[in-house]
Amino acid sequence: MSEQVSKVEKKRISILGCGWLGFPLAKRLLGNGITSQVKGSTTSEHKLDQFAGVGIDGYLLPLNPEAGLDASISGSFFDSDIIVISVPPRMSQNVPGNYAAQMRMVAEAIRKSPAGEVVFVSSTGVYRDLSQTAVERDVQLPEHSAQPEMVEAENAIAALRPERMVTILRLSGLLGYNRIPGKYVKGQKDMATGDIPVNYIHLDDAVGIIQAMIQQGILNETFNITAPFHPTRSEVYVDSCAQFGWEAPTFCIPEQRLPFKLISGDKFSKYYRYEFRYPDPLQFHYQLEDV
């Protein structure tokens, strides 16, 4: 058995937000022999049977800052060695300040728990479109960001340092399976964004990277997580439409090139060993059925 596997053998892992990313991550962690227990939270009661069917210990855990966490449930859920937070801001129902308040509440629950390692899933949407390559140090404060509340949430979780090891993962656009870029733009006319480079990550790689980080060791760092190649939107849209026989969008040339960002994943590659399954968004695997 490798040293990396033995370091996390029998770890208990709780995934807050066991949804489109969290659920396949939970199944992967259960299947690789490095955990003794995987817990998953949801706000949808009907998902609990789905969790139980694959061996995930399910928890119905709404994140309502006004009401607070149900201590009888949250105490058990956060009683783990590693906490993965995968709660997208859209779950906050777009109430200003609610997402950051949710994460402050979660941070307080972690402080009361035995968890020593935390992974917080954020987004490269925090970077402004400045027509340049974006690296992690570019955004550290809300006022530097295109999504100030996301950075507030990051900082609420990062404040658990140094007592806990906290990794912030800024994921590029999460695609794959039934999340197909062409599906959202098929048939559109005269799109002006065709020559803008994409920043995407396939679901399988997002899951694989989080697993690799758990196995190789959580660090007190922030990492961009993005596929290494960045084709243009027109290339990705046309290619993915062609795969499913959809009408491709058409593109126009704007008078001035629209602002963009190119996400750098160099820092992650420096710290971790990981071979991308889908390094090029033009080779992403899609399917019409849900995963």
N, C-alpha and C positions, 0 to 999 in steps of 0.2 A: 504494500500500500504506500502511495506517495506521501511525502511530508505534507504537501498541500492539502490532501484529502484528510489526513489524520488530524490536522489542526482544527478542522471544523466538524469532525465526526461527532455524531450524537448532539449536535447543536439544535436548539429549538428556535424556529424562525416564525415570526408573525408578519403577515403581509396586510398592511392597512390599505384597503382598496383593492380587493381581489377581483379585478375586472378584466378588461381586454388584454392588458399586460400582466397584471398580477396573477390571474388564474393559470395561464400557461407557465408562468414562472413557478408557481406553487407545485404544479404537476412535475416540472423538470426537477425541482429540488427533492420531491418525494421519491423520484425514480433513480437518483444517482448515488444513494447510500451515504450521503454526508449529513443527513439530518435524522433526528429521532422523532420530531414532530413538526408539522407545518400547520399554522393557524391562518385563517383568512377571514377578513371582515367584509361585510356588504351592508348596503342599506335596503336590499331587496330580499324579502323573506323567502321567495320562491327559489333563490339561488342556494339556500342552505342544503337542500336535498342533492343538488348538483355537486356541491362541495363534498358532502358525505360519501357520495358515490365513487369518488376517486381518492378518498382517504384524507381530505383536508378537514380539520376541525373548524367548523364555521361559526361565526359570531355575527349577530345582527347588531351593528354598532353605528347609529347615526352620529354625525358630527355637528351638533347644534351648540354653538358657543353660548347662547342665552340659557339653554337648559343644562348645559354641561354634560359630561359623559356619565353614563350609568355605571357607577362604581362596581356593582355586582357583576357586570359583564366586562368592563374595561380592565379591571384588576387582573382577571384571568387571561384576557387577550394579550396584555402587555407583559405578562410573566413569561418572557422568552429571553434568549441570548442575543438574538439579532432582530431588529425591527426594520422592515422595508416599507416605506411610505410611498404609495402609488395612487394618490388621490388627485385627479385633474381638477383645475380650478372651476371648470364648468359645473361641477357638482355643487358649487356654492350658490347656484341660481343667480349668478351675476350681481349679488348684493355687494356694493363696494365695502371693502374691509372685511368681508366675511371669511374669505379664504385665509388671510393672514391670521385672523382670530382663531380659525379652526386649527391652524398649525401651532399657534401658541398654546392652545389647549392640549394638543397632542404632545408637545414638548414637555409640558408639565406632567402629563401621565407617564412619559418615559423617565423623567427624573425620579419618580416614585417607584420605578420598576428595576429589576436586576439587569436589564438589557445593557450590554456593554458596547454594542456596535449598531449603527444606524445608517441606512441608505435612503436618501431622499430623492425621489424622481422629480426633477424640474424640467425646464424646457429651454431650448436655444432661442425661443421667442423673446427671451429677456434682452437679446442684443438688438440694437437699432440698425436700420438699414443705412449704413454709412459707406457703401460701395468699397468695402475692404474686408480683409480676413479678420474674423472675430476669434479672440483667444480669451481664456477664462478670466484673466485679470482685468479685462476691459469693463466688466460689470461686477462691482462689489457692493454698491449702494443703490437704493431704489431710484434716486434721482439720475443715475447713469443709465437707466433701463427703459426699454420700450414697454415693459410690463412691471411697473414698480411694485405691485402687490405680490407678484411671484417672488421678487427678490426679498421683500419683507418676510415672506414665508420661508425662503431659504435661510435667511439670517436667524429666524426664530428657532429653526432646527439646529443650525450651526452653533447657536449659543449653548448647546449641550456640551460642546468641547470646553476644556480638555478632559472632563470626567468620562466622556464617551468618545469613541472613534466615530466620526460622522463624515460620510462621503456624500457630496451633492453631485447628482448626475443630471446634466443638462442635455436632454435627448432632442435630437433633430426630429423632423416630422416622421411619425411612426406609421409605417405602411406595411403591406403584405396581406396575403389571404384576401378577405373581402374588402379591405381598404385599398381601393384601386384608384390611382390618381385620375385616370381617364374618365372614370365614372362620374366625377364631379364637374367635368368641363366638356363632355361630349356634345358636339354640335354647336358649341359657342363660336361666335364670329368675331374676327378682328381683335383678338386678344393682344394686348400691348406688352405682355410679360414673357414672351416666348424666348428671349435671349438671356433671361435671368437664370443663374445657376441654382440648382436645387440642393437642399440640405435634408437628406432623408436617412432613416435607419429602418431596416427590416425588423419586424417583430421577433423573428427567430434570433437575430443578432442581439437585440436589446435584452432578451431573456438570457442568451448565452453569456453576454458581457457581465450581467449582474451575478450570474452563477460563478463566473471566473473570478470576479472580485471577491466574492465570499470565500472561495477556495484559496485564493492567493493572499488574502488579507485586506480588510477594510482600512483605508487611510483617511486622515483628516485633510482631505483635499476636495476641490471641485474639478469635475471633468466634463468636457464636451463629449457626447457620444453621437457619432455621425459616420455614415458610410464614407470610405476614403475617396470615392469618385463623385464628381459633381457635374453631371451633364446638364444641359439646359432644360427648362420647363417644356419647351416645344418638343424636344426629343422624347422626354418621358411621357408627355401627354399623348403624342401621336403613337408611340410604341405600345402603350398600354391599351389605347383604344383599338389598335389593330389586333391585339390578342383576343379581343372579345367581339370583333365585328361591329364596333360602334363607330358612328360618324366622328371623325377627328375634328377638333377645333381648327379654326384658321387664325392666322396671326398677321398683325400689321407691324410696321416699323415706326415706333414713336419718334417724335422730333428730337427728343433727348432721351438717352438711356435712363430707364427708371432706376432708382437706388436699390441696392441689394446688399446681402451679406454672404460671405463664404465662411462656413464654420470649420475651424481647424480642430482635428482630432489628434494632433501630434502629442499632446500631453498624456492622453490615455495610453497611447502606444509606447511612450517612454517608460511608464510605470508598470504596465501589465502585459503579459503574454496572452495574445488572443488572435486567432485566425478567423477573419470574417467569412461567414458563409455566403453572404451577398454583399461584396464590396462595391458593386456597381448598381445603382438604381435601375439601369436599363436591363438588368438580369434578375430583378426581384421576382419571387414566386407569388402569384395571385391565384385566387379561385373565387367563384361566385358564392359558394357556401360559407357560412360563418364557421369560425374555428371553435 
